[in-house]
């Protein structure tokens, strides 16, 4: 009888410790917001950088061209997706 009570007590104490640890490890709203914002920046910055760099290359070419702009925007999208994938994977 005493042994069963001790086992029950240990189990309850262990579950209480797990619940406290889970409460401490829970991400906060600000932490989640920062994480989502970081993901957004990691995706958007290569796209915008590609657009500006492509526009600059197109301006240097003679005549009207958007070849570099479109190409570098698409490259920026792929790089942004790659960045987000690796951040989420970690």
Secondary structure, DSSP 8 states (H G I E B T S, - for coil): -HHHHHHHHHHHHHHHHHHHHHHHHS--HHHHHHHHHHHHHHHHHHHHHHHHHHHHHHHHSSS---HHHHHHHHHHHHHHHHHHHHHHH-
